[in-house]
Amino acid sequence: MPRAHIVLDKQAVIAPVRRRTFGSFVEHLGRCVYTGIYEPEHPSANKDGFRMDVVDLVRELGSTTIRYPGGNFVSGFRWEDSVGPRENRPVRRDLAWHSLESNQVGLDEFAAWCRLTGSELMLAVNVATRGILPALDLLEYANHPSGTALSDLRIANGTPHPHNVRMWCLGNEMDGPWQTGFMTAEDYGKTAARTAAAMKAADKDLELVVCGSSGSGMPTFGDWERTVLEHSYDHVDYISCHAYYQEHDGDLGSFLASALDMDYFIDTVVATADHVGYKKRSAKKIDISFDEWNVWYLKEHQESHEVDDRWRHAPRQLEDVYSVADAVVVGNLLMTLLNRGDRVTSASLAQLVNVIAPIMTEPGGPAWRQTTFHPFSITSRLAAGEVIRPVIDSPTYETARHGQAAVIDVTATVDADRAAVFLVNRDTAQPAHVTVDVRSLGSTRVLETLTLSDPDVYAKNTLTDQTRVVPHTNATTTLTDGVLTIELPPVSWSALALG
Protein backbone atom coordinates (compact mmCIF):
# COMPACT_ATOMS: atom_id res chain seq x y z
CA MET A 1 0.00 0.00 0.00
CA PRO A 2 1.47 3.41 -0.98
CA ARG A 3 1.92 5.77 1.96
CA ALA A 4 2.01 9.55 1.84
CA HIS A 5 2.40 12.27 4.44
CA ILE A 6 1.19 15.84 4.03
CA VAL A 7 1.82 18.89 6.19
CA LEU A 8 -0.54 21.86 6.04
CA ASP A 9 0.46 25.29 7.34
CA LYS A 10 -2.20 27.98 7.40
CA GLN A 11 0.52 30.64 7.06
CA ALA A 12 1.66 29.23 3.69
CA VAL A 13 -0.96 31.17 1.74
CA ILE A 14 -0.92 30.95 -2.05
CA ALA A 15 -3.92 33.15 -2.85
CA PRO A 16 -7.55 33.72 -1.95
CA VAL A 17 -10.05 31.17 -3.18
CA ARG A 18 -11.17 32.84 -6.41
CA ARG A 19 -14.89 32.31 -6.83
CA ARG A 20 -14.54 32.81 -10.57
CA THR A 21 -12.47 29.62 -10.62
CA PHE A 22 -15.79 27.80 -10.53
CA GLY A 23 -17.03 29.23 -13.81
CA SER A 24 -18.52 27.30 -16.69
CA PHE A 25 -19.29 27.78 -20.36
CA VAL A 26 -22.41 27.77 -22.54
CA GLU A 27 -21.92 27.77 -26.31
CA HIS A 28 -24.52 27.54 -29.03
CA LEU A 29 -23.27 24.06 -29.89
CA GLY A 30 -25.20 20.82 -30.16
CA ARG A 31 -27.82 20.55 -27.41
CA CYS A 32 -26.16 22.81 -24.87
CA VAL A 33 -28.76 25.56 -25.30
CA TYR A 34 -31.69 23.97 -27.12
CA THR A 35 -33.11 20.99 -25.15
CA GLY A 36 -30.30 21.67 -22.67
CA ILE A 37 -31.04 24.86 -20.78
CA TYR A 38 -33.99 25.88 -23.00
CA GLU A 39 -36.93 23.65 -23.87
CA PRO A 40 -40.30 25.48 -23.72
CA GLU A 41 -42.31 22.25 -24.06
CA HIS A 42 -40.57 20.52 -21.16
CA PRO A 43 -42.73 19.84 -18.05
CA SER A 44 -40.26 21.74 -15.85
CA ALA A 45 -39.98 24.80 -18.14
CA ASN A 46 -40.77 28.23 -16.70
CA LYS A 47 -42.66 30.95 -18.60
CA ASP A 48 -39.47 31.87 -20.47
CA GLY A 49 -38.89 28.31 -21.67
CA PHE A 50 -35.98 27.47 -19.38
CA ARG A 51 -35.79 24.00 -17.86
CA MET A 52 -35.96 24.52 -14.10
CA ASP A 53 -34.64 21.02 -13.44
CA VAL A 54 -31.45 22.15 -15.16
CA VAL A 55 -31.45 25.47 -13.28
CA ASP A 56 -31.59 23.52 -10.01
CA LEU A 57 -28.63 21.35 -11.04
CA VAL A 58 -26.60 24.39 -12.13
CA ARG A 59 -27.21 25.95 -8.72
CA GLU A 60 -26.11 22.71 -7.07
CA LEU A 61 -23.04 22.54 -9.30
CA GLY A 62 -22.00 25.93 -7.94
CA SER A 63 -21.10 27.62 -11.23
CA THR A 64 -20.20 31.24 -10.61
CA THR A 65 -19.39 32.69 -14.03
CA ILE A 66 -20.77 31.59 -17.40
CA ARG A 67 -18.80 32.30 -20.58
CA TYR A 68 -21.15 32.87 -23.54
CA PRO A 69 -21.97 32.43 -26.49
CA GLY A 70 -18.73 30.75 -27.59
CA GLY A 71 -16.41 29.20 -28.33
CA ASN A 72 -15.96 28.70 -32.05
CA PHE A 73 -19.57 29.77 -32.52
CA VAL A 74 -18.79 33.38 -31.68
CA SER A 75 -16.58 33.88 -34.74
CA GLY A 76 -19.60 33.74 -37.04
CA PHE A 77 -22.10 35.34 -34.66
CA ARG A 78 -23.98 38.57 -35.27
CA TRP A 79 -25.22 39.62 -31.87
CA GLU A 80 -28.04 41.72 -33.33
CA ASP A 81 -29.69 38.50 -34.57
CA SER A 82 -30.26 37.44 -30.97
CA VAL A 83 -32.30 40.38 -29.64
CA GLY A 84 -35.77 41.78 -30.26
CA PRO A 85 -39.02 39.90 -30.97
CA ARG A 86 -38.34 36.20 -31.39
CA GLU A 87 -40.55 35.94 -34.45
CA ASN A 88 -38.29 38.41 -36.26
CA ARG A 89 -35.01 36.74 -35.48
CA PRO A 90 -33.24 35.15 -38.47
CA VAL A 91 -32.15 31.54 -38.76
CA ARG A 92 -28.45 31.43 -39.61
CA ARG A 93 -25.93 28.75 -40.54
CA ASP A 94 -23.23 28.20 -37.93
CA LEU A 95 -20.06 27.33 -39.80
CA ALA A 96 -18.21 26.26 -36.65
CA TRP A 97 -20.41 23.24 -35.94
CA HIS A 98 -22.34 23.01 -39.26
CA SER A 99 -25.75 23.42 -37.71
CA LEU A 100 -28.63 25.89 -37.83
CA GLU A 101 -29.02 28.64 -35.23
CA SER A 102 -32.57 29.86 -34.62
CA ASN A 103 -31.52 32.69 -32.27
CA GLN A 104 -34.51 31.91 -30.04
CA VAL A 105 -32.18 32.23 -27.08
CA GLY A 106 -30.17 35.44 -27.24
CA LEU A 107 -28.40 37.92 -25.03
CA ASP A 108 -31.38 39.16 -23.01
CA GLU A 109 -32.78 35.68 -22.45
CA PHE A 110 -29.42 34.24 -21.47
CA ALA A 111 -28.75 37.10 -19.06
CA ALA A 112 -32.13 36.35 -17.45
CA TRP A 113 -31.13 32.67 -17.21
CA CYS A 114 -27.86 33.67 -15.48
CA ARG A 115 -29.88 35.56 -12.90
CA LEU A 116 -31.97 32.42 -12.31
CA THR A 117 -28.83 30.40 -11.62
CA GLY A 118 -27.04 33.10 -9.63
CA SER A 119 -24.21 33.21 -12.18
CA GLU A 120 -22.17 36.10 -13.55
CA LEU A 121 -22.38 36.58 -17.32
CA MET A 122 -19.06 36.68 -19.22
CA LEU A 123 -19.47 37.72 -22.87
CA ALA A 124 -17.32 37.01 -25.90
CA VAL A 125 -17.24 39.45 -28.82
CA ASN A 126 -16.68 38.49 -32.45
CA VAL A 127 -13.35 40.04 -33.42
CA ALA A 128 -12.72 37.40 -36.10
CA THR A 129 -15.24 38.34 -38.78
CA ARG A 130 -16.67 41.64 -37.57
CA GLY A 131 -14.83 44.54 -35.96
CA ILE A 132 -14.59 47.29 -33.39
CA LEU A 133 -17.91 48.99 -34.02
CA PRO A 134 -20.09 45.86 -33.53
CA ALA A 135 -18.20 45.19 -30.28
CA LEU A 136 -18.90 48.73 -29.08
CA ASP A 137 -22.54 48.39 -30.11
CA LEU A 138 -22.88 45.18 -28.10
CA LEU A 139 -21.25 46.86 -25.11
CA GLU A 140 -23.65 49.79 -25.34
CA TYR A 141 -26.69 47.51 -25.69
CA ALA A 142 -25.61 45.33 -22.78
CA ASN A 143 -24.29 47.85 -20.29
CA HIS A 144 -25.42 51.41 -20.89
CA PRO A 145 -28.33 52.34 -18.58
CA SER A 146 -30.52 54.37 -20.98
CA GLY A 147 -30.68 57.41 -23.18
CA THR A 148 -28.76 56.09 -26.19
CA ALA A 149 -30.05 54.37 -29.30
CA LEU A 150 -28.92 50.88 -28.32
CA SER A 151 -29.63 51.08 -24.58
CA ASP A 152 -33.11 52.33 -25.40
CA LEU A 153 -33.49 49.44 -27.86
CA ARG A 154 -32.69 47.02 -25.02
CA ILE A 155 -35.33 48.70 -22.88
CA ALA A 156 -37.84 48.53 -25.73
CA ASN A 157 -37.02 44.82 -26.05
CA GLY A 158 -38.19 44.31 -22.46
CA THR A 159 -34.96 44.60 -20.44
CA PRO A 160 -35.06 47.89 -18.55
CA HIS A 161 -31.91 47.34 -16.48
CA PRO A 162 -28.42 47.00 -18.01
CA HIS A 163 -26.74 43.60 -17.83
CA ASN A 164 -23.56 45.20 -16.45
CA VAL A 165 -21.25 42.58 -17.94
CA ARG A 166 -17.74 43.07 -16.53
CA MET A 167 -15.66 40.33 -18.20
CA TRP A 168 -15.34 40.26 -22.00
CA CYS A 169 -13.42 37.84 -24.22
CA LEU A 170 -11.83 39.34 -27.33
CA GLY A 171 -12.71 36.49 -29.64
CA ASN A 172 -11.93 32.80 -29.26
CA GLU A 173 -8.96 30.56 -30.19
CA MET A 174 -7.75 32.95 -32.84
CA ASP A 175 -4.59 30.86 -33.37
CA GLY A 176 -6.60 27.86 -34.59
CA PRO A 177 -6.98 27.18 -38.34
CA TRP A 178 -10.41 25.71 -37.53
CA GLN A 179 -11.55 29.16 -36.36
CA THR A 180 -13.57 31.21 -38.84
CA GLY A 181 -11.43 34.29 -39.44
CA PHE A 182 -8.31 32.95 -37.67
CA MET A 183 -5.31 35.28 -37.67
CA THR A 184 -1.58 35.37 -37.17
CA ALA A 185 -0.40 36.45 -33.75
CA GLU A 186 0.72 39.77 -35.20
CA ASP A 187 -2.63 40.51 -36.82
CA TYR A 188 -4.66 39.33 -33.85
CA GLY A 189 -2.53 41.24 -31.34
CA LYS A 190 -3.12 44.48 -33.23
CA THR A 191 -6.85 43.77 -33.64
CA ALA A 192 -7.26 42.88 -29.96
CA ALA A 193 -5.36 45.99 -28.87
CA ARG A 194 -7.53 48.30 -30.96
CA THR A 195 -10.76 46.61 -29.87
CA ALA A 196 -9.73 46.63 -26.20
CA ALA A 197 -8.71 50.28 -26.30
CA ALA A 198 -12.04 51.26 -27.83
CA MET A 199 -14.05 49.23 -25.32
CA LYS A 200 -12.14 50.72 -22.40
CA ALA A 201 -12.75 54.18 -23.80
CA ALA A 202 -16.41 53.38 -23.28
CA ASP A 203 -15.87 51.82 -19.84
CA LYS A 204 -12.40 51.89 -18.29
CA ASP A 205 -13.35 49.33 -15.63
CA LEU A 206 -14.07 46.46 -18.02
CA GLU A 207 -12.04 43.27 -17.55
CA LEU A 208 -10.82 42.14 -20.96
CA VAL A 209 -9.48 38.70 -21.91
CA VAL A 210 -7.14 38.38 -24.88
CA CYS A 211 -6.85 35.00 -26.63
CA GLY A 212 -3.88 32.90 -25.71
CA SER A 213 -3.01 29.60 -27.35
CA SER A 214 -5.85 27.12 -27.81
CA GLY A 215 -3.60 24.42 -26.38
CA SER A 216 -0.04 23.87 -25.20
CA GLY A 217 0.51 21.55 -28.17
CA MET A 218 -0.02 24.30 -30.74
CA PRO A 219 3.14 24.89 -32.82
CA THR A 220 3.03 28.61 -32.00
CA PHE A 221 2.54 28.11 -28.25
CA GLY A 222 4.56 30.60 -26.22
CA ASP A 223 5.50 32.73 -29.19
CA TRP A 224 1.80 33.42 -29.78
CA GLU A 225 1.37 34.74 -26.24
CA ARG A 226 4.48 36.89 -26.50
CA THR A 227 3.50 38.50 -29.80
CA VAL A 228 -0.14 39.07 -28.86
CA LEU A 229 0.77 40.62 -25.51
CA GLU A 230 3.46 42.84 -26.98
CA HIS A 231 0.62 44.57 -28.85
CA SER A 232 -2.20 44.35 -26.31
CA TYR A 233 -0.55 44.27 -22.85
CA ASP A 234 -1.49 47.84 -21.92
CA HIS A 235 -5.16 47.36 -22.80
CA VAL A 236 -6.11 43.91 -21.45
CA ASP A 237 -6.30 42.25 -18.05
CA TYR A 238 -6.25 38.51 -18.77
CA ILE A 239 -4.86 36.08 -21.29
CA SER A 240 -6.78 32.88 -21.90
CA CYS A 241 -5.65 29.25 -21.67
CA HIS A 242 -7.57 26.31 -23.14
CA ALA A 243 -6.78 22.66 -22.39
CA TYR A 244 -8.58 19.36 -22.89
CA TYR A 245 -7.43 15.94 -21.76
CA GLN A 246 -8.34 12.34 -22.51
CA GLU A 247 -6.98 8.85 -22.00
CA HIS A 248 -4.87 7.75 -24.96
CA ASP A 249 -4.36 4.11 -25.97
CA GLY A 250 -5.20 2.71 -22.55
CA ASP A 251 -2.54 4.80 -20.77
CA LEU A 252 -4.54 5.43 -17.61
CA GLY A 253 -1.46 6.40 -15.59
CA SER A 254 -0.63 9.34 -17.86
CA PHE A 255 -4.25 10.41 -18.02
CA LEU A 256 -4.52 10.53 -14.23
CA ALA A 257 -1.47 12.84 -14.19
CA SER A 258 -2.99 15.34 -16.65
CA ALA A 259 -2.79 18.09 -14.03
CA LEU A 260 0.99 18.15 -14.53
CA ASP A 261 0.45 19.36 -18.10
CA MET A 262 -1.99 22.03 -16.89
CA ASP A 263 0.62 23.21 -14.39
CA TYR A 264 3.26 23.38 -17.14
CA PHE A 265 0.83 25.33 -19.35
CA ILE A 266 0.21 27.88 -16.59
CA ASP A 267 3.94 28.21 -15.79
CA THR A 268 4.77 28.90 -19.43
CA VAL A 269 2.04 31.48 -19.97
CA VAL A 270 2.86 33.29 -16.70
CA ALA A 271 6.56 33.41 -17.61
CA THR A 272 5.79 34.72 -21.09
CA ALA A 273 3.34 37.35 -19.84
CA ASP A 274 5.78 38.54 -17.17
CA HIS A 275 8.59 38.68 -19.73
CA VAL A 276 6.50 41.06 -21.86
CA GLY A 277 5.57 43.08 -18.77
CA TYR A 278 9.22 43.45 -17.77
CA LYS A 279 10.14 44.52 -21.32
CA LYS A 280 7.46 47.19 -21.13
CA ARG A 281 8.56 48.17 -17.61
CA SER A 282 4.95 47.78 -16.58
CA ALA A 283 3.81 47.44 -12.98
CA LYS A 284 0.73 45.54 -14.15
CA LYS A 285 0.48 41.75 -14.00
CA ILE A 286 -1.61 39.89 -16.57
CA ASP A 287 -3.79 37.21 -14.96
CA ILE A 288 -4.92 33.98 -16.60
CA SER A 289 -8.48 33.17 -17.56
CA PHE A 290 -8.43 29.39 -18.03
CA ASP A 291 -11.74 29.69 -19.78
CA GLU A 292 -11.91 26.27 -21.42
CA TRP A 293 -10.83 23.14 -19.60
CA ASN A 294 -12.20 19.63 -19.27
CA VAL A 295 -11.87 16.02 -20.28
CA TRP A 296 -12.89 15.73 -23.92
CA TYR A 297 -12.59 12.65 -26.12
CA LEU A 298 -11.61 14.78 -29.09
CA LYS A 299 -10.10 11.96 -31.14
CA GLU A 300 -13.34 10.01 -30.95
CA HIS A 301 -15.33 13.12 -31.85
CA GLN A 302 -13.18 13.76 -34.92
CA GLU A 303 -13.57 10.16 -36.07
CA SER A 304 -17.34 10.14 -35.50
CA HIS A 305 -18.22 12.55 -38.34
CA GLU A 306 -21.05 13.86 -36.17
CA VAL A 307 -20.35 17.35 -37.54
CA ASP A 308 -21.57 17.10 -41.13
CA ASP A 309 -23.33 19.10 -43.84
CA ARG A 310 -26.92 18.25 -42.96
CA TRP A 311 -27.42 21.69 -41.31
CA ARG A 312 -29.63 20.47 -38.48
CA HIS A 313 -30.98 22.43 -35.53
CA ALA A 314 -29.39 21.41 -32.20
CA PRO A 315 -27.98 18.03 -33.29
CA ARG A 316 -26.41 15.71 -30.75
CA GLN A 317 -22.74 16.63 -30.76
CA LEU A 318 -19.86 16.12 -28.30
CA GLU A 319 -22.09 14.27 -25.80
CA ASP A 320 -19.28 12.48 -23.96
CA VAL A 321 -20.42 10.17 -21.17
CA TYR A 322 -17.89 10.40 -18.34
CA SER A 323 -16.36 7.68 -16.20
CA VAL A 324 -14.96 7.53 -12.68
CA ALA A 325 -11.45 8.06 -14.08
CA ASP A 326 -12.67 11.14 -15.97
CA ALA A 327 -14.19 12.54 -12.77
CA VAL A 328 -10.94 11.98 -10.83
CA VAL A 329 -9.03 13.91 -13.51
CA VAL A 330 -11.58 16.74 -13.53
CA GLY A 331 -11.35 16.97 -9.74
CA ASN A 332 -7.55 17.04 -9.95
CA LEU A 333 -7.54 19.73 -12.66
CA LEU A 334 -9.80 21.89 -10.49
CA MET A 335 -7.41 21.38 -7.57
CA THR A 336 -4.59 22.64 -9.80
CA LEU A 337 -6.54 25.75 -10.76
CA LEU A 338 -7.08 26.51 -7.08
CA ASN A 339 -3.39 25.95 -6.35
CA ARG A 340 -2.51 28.47 -9.07
CA GLY A 341 -4.93 31.11 -7.83
CA ASP A 342 -2.11 33.63 -7.56
CA ARG A 343 -2.38 34.06 -11.34
CA VAL A 344 -5.36 31.98 -12.49
CA THR A 345 -8.17 34.18 -11.27
CA SER A 346 -10.93 33.00 -13.59
CA ALA A 347 -11.74 29.64 -15.19
CA SER A 348 -14.56 28.02 -17.14
CA LEU A 349 -15.35 24.31 -17.24
CA ALA A 350 -16.30 23.63 -20.85
CA GLN A 351 -19.17 23.09 -21.12
CA LEU A 352 -22.21 23.10 -18.85
CA VAL A 353 -25.04 20.99 -20.32
CA ASN A 354 -24.98 18.02 -22.75
CA VAL A 355 -21.82 19.11 -24.62
CA ILE A 356 -18.78 17.57 -22.80
CA ALA A 357 -20.74 18.56 -19.72
CA PRO A 358 -21.35 17.68 -16.06
CA ILE A 359 -25.11 17.86 -16.64
CA MET A 360 -27.04 15.79 -19.17
CA THR A 361 -30.65 16.07 -20.32
CA GLU A 362 -33.08 14.12 -22.43
CA PRO A 363 -35.62 16.09 -24.51
CA GLY A 364 -38.93 15.90 -22.68
CA GLY A 365 -37.25 13.76 -20.05
CA PRO A 366 -34.93 13.93 -17.05
CA ALA A 367 -31.75 15.85 -16.28
CA TRP A 368 -28.98 14.07 -14.40
CA ARG A 369 -25.48 14.45 -12.99
CA GLN A 370 -22.49 13.01 -14.81
CA THR A 371 -19.63 11.61 -12.73
CA THR A 372 -17.69 14.86 -13.29
CA PHE A 373 -20.48 16.86 -11.68
CA HIS A 374 -19.56 15.68 -8.20
CA PRO A 375 -15.96 16.85 -7.70
CA PHE A 376 -16.81 20.24 -9.18
CA SER A 377 -19.93 20.69 -7.06
CA ILE A 378 -18.28 19.55 -3.82
CA THR A 379 -15.17 21.67 -4.35
CA SER A 380 -17.25 24.75 -5.15
CA ARG A 381 -19.23 24.20 -1.95
CA LEU A 382 -16.32 23.47 0.41
CA ALA A 383 -13.43 25.62 -0.85
CA ALA A 384 -13.39 28.98 0.95
CA GLY A 385 -11.04 31.54 2.38
CA GLU A 386 -7.45 31.05 1.25
CA VAL A 387 -5.59 28.33 -0.63
CA ILE A 388 -2.53 27.13 1.28
CA ARG A 389 0.57 25.42 -0.08
CA PRO A 390 0.90 21.79 1.10
CA VAL A 391 4.15 19.96 1.71
CA ILE A 392 3.75 16.48 0.23
CA ASP A 393 5.86 13.39 0.80
CA SER A 394 4.44 10.91 -1.70
CA PRO A 395 5.74 8.00 -3.74
CA THR A 396 5.99 8.69 -7.47
CA TYR A 397 5.48 6.73 -10.67
CA GLU A 398 6.69 7.16 -14.24
CA THR A 399 4.23 8.27 -16.91
CA ALA A 400 4.73 8.07 -20.67
CA ARG A 401 3.41 11.59 -21.25
CA HIS A 402 4.33 13.64 -18.18
CA GLY A 403 7.43 12.07 -16.66
CA GLN A 404 7.45 11.49 -12.89
CA ALA A 405 4.11 12.02 -11.16
CA ALA A 406 3.23 11.91 -7.47
CA VAL A 407 0.83 9.13 -6.55
CA ILE A 408 -0.99 11.48 -4.14
CA ASP A 409 -1.93 15.06 -4.94
CA VAL A 410 -3.56 17.52 -2.52
CA THR A 411 -5.10 20.97 -2.32
CA ALA A 412 -6.23 22.68 0.89
CA THR A 413 -8.19 25.80 1.76
CA VAL A 414 -8.60 27.54 5.11
CA ASP A 415 -11.33 29.92 6.21
CA ALA A 416 -11.95 31.56 9.58
CA ASP A 417 -13.66 28.58 11.18
CA ARG A 418 -13.25 25.71 8.76
CA ALA A 419 -10.85 24.04 6.37
CA ALA A 420 -11.14 21.76 3.36
CA VAL A 421 -8.71 19.19 2.01
CA PHE A 422 -8.96 17.69 -1.48
CA LEU A 423 -7.02 14.52 -2.31
CA VAL A 424 -6.38 12.35 -5.37
CA ASN A 425 -4.94 8.84 -5.44
CA ARG A 426 -3.53 8.21 -8.93
CA ASP A 427 -2.49 4.62 -8.22
CA THR A 428 -4.43 2.41 -10.61
CA ALA A 429 -4.32 -0.72 -8.45
CA GLN A 430 -3.73 -0.01 -4.77
CA PRO A 431 -5.38 2.03 -2.03
CA ALA A 432 -3.13 4.60 -0.35
CA HIS A 433 -2.66 5.32 3.33
CA VAL A 434 -2.38 9.09 3.82
CA THR A 435 -1.65 11.13 6.94
CA VAL A 436 -2.18 14.88 7.03
CA ASP A 437 -0.70 17.08 9.74
CA VAL A 438 -3.39 19.72 10.34
CA ARG A 439 -2.20 21.04 13.69
CA SER A 440 -1.51 24.49 12.22
CA LEU A 441 -5.16 24.72 11.11
CA GLY A 442 -6.51 24.23 14.62
CA SER A 443 -9.02 21.69 13.32
CA THR A 444 -10.53 19.36 15.90
CA ARG A 445 -13.42 17.72 14.03
CA VAL A 446 -14.05 16.00 10.72
CA LEU A 447 -17.31 17.48 9.50
CA GLU A 448 -17.59 15.62 6.21
CA THR A 449 -15.57 13.10 4.19
CA LEU A 450 -16.58 12.16 0.66
CA THR A 451 -14.79 9.86 -1.77
CA LEU A 452 -15.57 9.29 -5.44
CA SER A 453 -14.32 5.87 -6.58
CA ASP A 454 -15.56 2.57 -7.96
CA PRO A 455 -14.09 -0.91 -8.48
CA ASP A 456 -14.78 -0.25 -12.18
CA VAL A 457 -12.86 2.95 -13.01
CA TYR A 458 -14.85 3.18 -16.26
CA ALA A 459 -18.27 3.09 -14.59
CA LYS A 460 -20.56 5.88 -15.81
CA ASN A 461 -23.90 7.54 -15.09
CA THR A 462 -26.37 7.17 -17.95
CA LEU A 463 -29.99 7.88 -18.79
CA THR A 464 -30.95 4.40 -17.61
CA ASP A 465 -28.65 4.39 -14.55
CA GLN A 466 -28.28 8.00 -13.43
CA THR A 467 -26.76 7.31 -10.00
CA ARG A 468 -24.38 4.46 -10.81
CA VAL A 469 -21.48 6.63 -9.59
CA VAL A 470 -21.92 8.96 -6.61
CA PRO A 471 -19.62 10.09 -3.79
CA HIS A 472 -19.72 8.05 -0.59
CA THR A 473 -18.74 8.79 2.98
CA ASN A 474 -15.20 7.59 3.62
CA ALA A 475 -15.41 5.76 6.95
CA THR A 476 -11.62 5.31 7.21
CA THR A 477 -11.10 8.96 8.21
CA THR A 478 -9.83 9.75 11.71
CA LEU A 479 -8.46 12.92 13.32
CA THR A 480 -6.34 12.44 16.42
CA ASP A 481 -4.01 14.98 18.04
CA GLY A 482 -3.96 17.12 14.93
CA VAL A 483 -3.15 14.30 12.51
CA LEU A 484 -5.72 13.26 9.94
CA THR A 485 -5.59 9.70 8.65
CA ILE A 486 -7.46 8.43 5.61
CA GLU A 487 -7.33 5.52 3.21
CA LEU A 488 -7.85 6.48 -0.42
CA PRO A 489 -9.09 3.84 -2.88
CA PRO A 490 -7.20 3.48 -6.17
CA VAL A 491 -8.20 6.01 -8.86
CA SER A 492 -10.13 8.19 -6.43
CA TRP A 493 -10.91 11.77 -5.57
CA SER A 494 -11.77 12.78 -2.00
CA ALA A 495 -12.88 15.91 -0.13
CA LEU A 496 -12.76 16.51 3.62
CA ALA A 497 -14.33 19.36 5.57
CA LEU A 498 -12.74 20.13 8.93
CA GLY A 499 -13.91 22.30 11.82
Protein Blocks (a to p, Z undefined) as FASTA:
>chain_A
ZZddddddfklcfbdcdfklmgccdddehjlmnoplgcfkbmklcfkopafklmmmmmmn
opabdcdfedjklmmccfklmgcjfklpccdddfklopadehlacfklmmmmmmmnopac
dddddfklmcfklmmmmmmmmmmnbhpfklmmmmmnopabafkiabdcehjhklbmklgh
iacfklmmmmmmmmmmmmmmmomkbccdddddfbfkbfkgojlmmmmmmmmmmmmmbdcd
ddddddeehiaklmmmmmmmmmmmmmmmmmmmmmmmmmnopabdcddddfbgcdddfklm
mmnomacckopghiaehiacddfklmmmmmmmmmmmmmmmmmmmcdcdddfbopapfbdc
dehiacdddfklmmmmmmmmmgghjaddddddddddddfklopadfbdcdddddfkbccd
ddddfbfkbccdddddfklnopabdfbdcddddfblkbccdfklmklpccdddfkbccee
hiacddddehiadddddZZ
